Amino acid sequence: MGLGSRDVDAGVVLLLGGRSEIGLEVVRRLAAGRVVILAARRSGDLAAQRAELEAAGASAVHAVEFDADDLAAHQPMLEKIVAEHGRIGVAVLAFGVLGDQARAEQDPAHAVAVVQTDYVAQVNVLTSLANLLRAQGDGQIVVFSSIAGVRVRRANYVYGSAKAGLDGFASGLQDALHGSGVHLLLVRSGFVIGRMTEGMDPAPLSSTPGQVADGVVSGLRRRTRVVVVPGALRLMFIAMRLVPQPIWRRMPR
């Protein structure tokens, strides 16, 4: 892989969203010699993912049931993982939904469901994780923001608003964790070509799950606050804020 897992905090690697292509690519790069926990709904159906990580050198791979929208279950699940497998070294939050923008504009329940999974559930599990890792005195958290949240577009404003909220929350949590020994890495990526975006036309400066994972592992090792993938998006982020609103509202997804 070239990046390895040297200098990444020791302990269990936890993937919240155990089927995520990006999440699995990150964990595969960290797996050698580590215990890996895959957390997802229908956790009994993760045999292929478990085999992939065992082949990558994980010392053990376990699957646990995780429903992001069951907020009350988050903290007990995290506490059970620590009790059974030891301290958490890296926690990767890779769950989420794109939703259907057209449906969300007509169906309030769908709009709320997207925000519930992509923002509220993330806030809930991040708060529990942060408290748990503070008590440990170390550990690393990976949070995935998106170009969609940098400036919300009319074409996908429900999903974009959730990512904008998550980006702001994670940025504030980074400051709250300063000096605690806990590192939160915020990942701002562009369009990622994969299962989640299947059938959509790739946007300019698209990336693959593997490219995003390389950036994540590099950021974990360097203890950076923010990773942008691909790096050229930094200039696009600046340009996006300067586009006049009458033009911006016609921008595609």
C-alpha positions in Angstrom: 0.0 0.0 0.0 2.9 2.3 0.7 1.2 4.1 3.6 0.9 1.3 6.2 -0.4 1.9 9.7 2.7 3.2 11.4 2.2 6.1 13.8 -1.6 5.6 13.8 -2.9 5.2 17.3 -2.8 1.7 18.7 -6.0 -0.2 19.4 -9.1 -1.6 17.8 -10.0 -0.2 14.3 -13.8 0.4 14.3 -15.7 1.0 11.0 -19.2 2.4 11.6 -20.8 1.6 8.2 -19.2 -1.8 7.7 -20.1 -2.0 4.0 -18.8 1.4 3.0 -16.4 1.2 0.0 -14.3 4.1 1.3 -14.4 2.9 4.9 -13.3 -0.6 3.9 -10.4 0.9 1.8 -9.3 2.9 4.9 -9.5 -0.1 7.2 -7.7 -2.4 4.8 -4.8 0.0 4.9 -4.8 -0.1 8.7 -5.7 -3.8 9.3 -2.3 -5.5 9.6 -2.0 -7.0 13.1 -5.1 -5.3 14.5 -8.5 -6.2 15.7 -11.1 -4.8 13.4 -14.8 -4.2 14.2 -17.3 -3.8 11.4 -20.5 -2.2 12.6 -23.5 -2.3 10.3 -27.1 -3.4 9.9 -27.5 -7.1 9.0 -24.1 -7.7 10.6 -24.4 -11.4 9.9 -24.1 -10.8 6.2 -20.6 -9.3 6.3 -18.6 -12.5 5.5 -17.1 -11.0 2.3 -15.9 -7.9 4.1 -14.5 -9.9 7.0 -12.6 -12.2 4.6 -11.2 -9.1 2.8 -9.8 -7.7 6.0 -8.5 -11.0 7.3 -6.6 -11.3 4.0 -5.2 -7.8 4.6 -3.6 -9.1 7.8 -6.1 -8.2 10.5 -5.5 -10.3 13.7 -9.3 -10.7 14.1 -12.4 -9.3 12.4 -15.7 -9.1 14.3 -19.1 -7.8 13.1 -21.5 -6.0 15.4 -25.1 -4.8 14.8 -25.3 -1.1 14.2 -28.3 0.9 13.1 -27.3 4.5 12.8 -30.8 5.8 13.3 -31.1 3.9 16.7 -29.5 6.7 18.6 -30.0 5.2 22.1 -28.0 2.1 21.1 -24.8 4.0 20.1 -23.2 4.4 23.5 -24.0 0.9 24.8 -22.5 -0.5 21.6 -19.3 1.5 21.9 -19.0 0.5 25.6 -19.5 -3.1 24.7 -16.8 -3.0 22.0 -14.3 -1.6 24.5 -15.2 -4.0 27.2 -14.8 -7.0 24.9 -12.0 -5.9 22.6 -10.0 -3.2 24.3 -9.4 0.5 23.6 -10.3 2.0 20.3 -7.4 3.3 18.2 -9.2 4.5 15.1 -12.9 5.0 14.6 -14.1 5.6 11.0 -17.6 7.1 10.5 -18.5 5.9 7.0 -22.3 5.6 7.2 -24.7 7.8 5.4 -27.3 8.1 2.6 -27.6 10.3 -0.5 -31.4 10.3 -0.4 -33.6 11.4 -3.3 -33.7 15.2 -3.6 -36.9 15.3 -5.7 -38.7 13.1 -3.2 -37.3 15.1 -0.2 -38.8 18.3 -1.6 -42.3 16.7 -1.6 -42.0 14.4 1.4 -41.0 16.0 4.7 -40.4 12.5 6.2 -37.8 11.6 3.6 -36.1 15.0 4.0 -35.9 14.4 7.8 -34.7 10.8 7.3 -31.7 12.0 5.2 -30.8 14.6 7.8 -31.3 12.1 10.6 -28.8 9.6 9.2 -26.3 12.1 7.7 -26.2 14.6 10.6 -28.1 13.8 13.7 -26.9 10.2 14.0 -23.3 11.4 13.3 -23.6 14.0 16.0 -24.9 11.4 18.4 -22.2 8.8 17.8 -19.4 11.4 17.6 -20.3 12.8 21.1 -20.2 9.4 22.6 -17.0 8.5 20.9 -15.3 11.8 21.9 -16.2 11.2 25.5 -15.0 7.6 25.4 -11.6 8.6 23.7 -11.1 11.5 26.1 -11.3 9.1 29.0 -8.7 6.9 27.2 -6.4 9.9 26.6 -5.9 9.0 22.9 -7.5 7.7 19.8 -8.4 9.0 16.3 -11.7 9.7 14.6 -12.3 10.1 10.9 -15.3 12.1 9.8 -16.4 12.4 6.1 -17.6 15.8 5.0 -18.2 16.6 1.3 -17.9 19.2 -1.4 -21.7 19.2 -1.1 -21.5 20.9 2.2 -19.0 23.6 1.3 -21.7 25.7 -0.4 -25.0 24.0 -0.6 -26.5 23.7 -4.1 -30.1 23.8 -5.0 -29.7 20.5 -6.8 -29.0 18.5 -3.6 -29.7 20.9 -0.8 -31.1 18.3 1.6 -28.0 16.1 1.5 -25.7 19.2 1.3 -27.3 20.8 4.3 -26.6 17.7 6.4 -23.0 17.6 5.3 -22.6 21.4 6.0 -23.9 20.8 9.5 -21.6 17.8 10.0 -18.6 19.8 8.8 -19.4 22.6 11.2 -20.0 20.2 14.1 -16.8 18.3 13.4 -14.8 21.5 13.2 -16.0 22.6 16.5 -15.4 19.2 18.1 -11.8 19.3 16.8 -11.3 22.5 18.9 -13.1 21.0 21.9 -10.7 18.0 21.7 -7.6 20.1 21.5 -5.1 19.0 24.2 -7.0 15.9 25.0 -4.8 13.5 23.1 -7.7 12.7 20.7 -7.3 13.5 17.0 -10.3 14.1 14.8 -9.6 14.1 11.0 -12.1 15.9 8.8 -12.2 14.6 5.2 -13.6 16.9 2.5 -13.9 15.0 -0.7 -15.4 15.7 -4.1 -17.5 13.3 -6.1 -16.4 9.7 -5.3 -17.0 7.1 -8.0 -18.4 4.0 -6.4 -21.6 2.2 -5.4 -23.1 5.2 -3.6 -22.9 7.3 -6.8 -23.6 4.5 -9.3 -25.6 5.8 -12.3 -24.6 9.4 -11.8 -22.3 11.3 -14.1 -18.9 11.8 -12.5 -18.2 15.5 -11.6 -14.9 17.2 -12.4 -12.1 16.3 -10.1 -13.7 13.0 -9.1 -11.8 10.5 -7.1 -12.0 6.8 -6.2 -12.5 5.1 -2.8 -8.9 4.1 -2.9 -7.7 7.6 -3.5 -9.8 8.9 -0.6 -8.4 6.2 1.6 -4.8 7.1 0.8 -5.5 10.7 1.8 -7.2 9.5 5.0 -4.4 7.3 6.1 -1.8 10.0 5.3 -3.8 12.5 7.4 -4.1 10.1 10.3 -0.3 9.5 10.3 0.4 13.3 10.1 -2.3 14.2 12.6 -3.7 16.9 10.3 -7.1 18.6 10.9 -8.4 18.5 7.4 -7.7 16.4 4.3 -9.0 17.5 0.9 -9.3 14.8 -1.8 -8.2 15.5 -4.5 -6.0 18.3 -3.3 -7.0 20.5 -6.3 -10.4 20.9 -4.8 -8.9 23.5 -2.3 -8.9 26.0 -5.1 -12.4 25.0 -6.2 -13.7 25.5 -2.7 -12.5 29.1 -2.8 -14.0 29.7 -6.3 -17.3 28.2 -5.2 -17.8 30.9 -2.6 -17.4 33.6 -5.2 -20.0 32.4 -7.7 -23.0 34.8 -7.8 -26.2 33.3 -6.4 -28.2 33.6 -9.6 -25.6 31.4 -11.3 -25.1 29.2 -8.3 -28.7 28.1 -8.0 -28.5 26.6 -11.5 -25.4 24.5 -10.7 -25.8 20.8 -11.2 -25.5 18.2 -8.4 
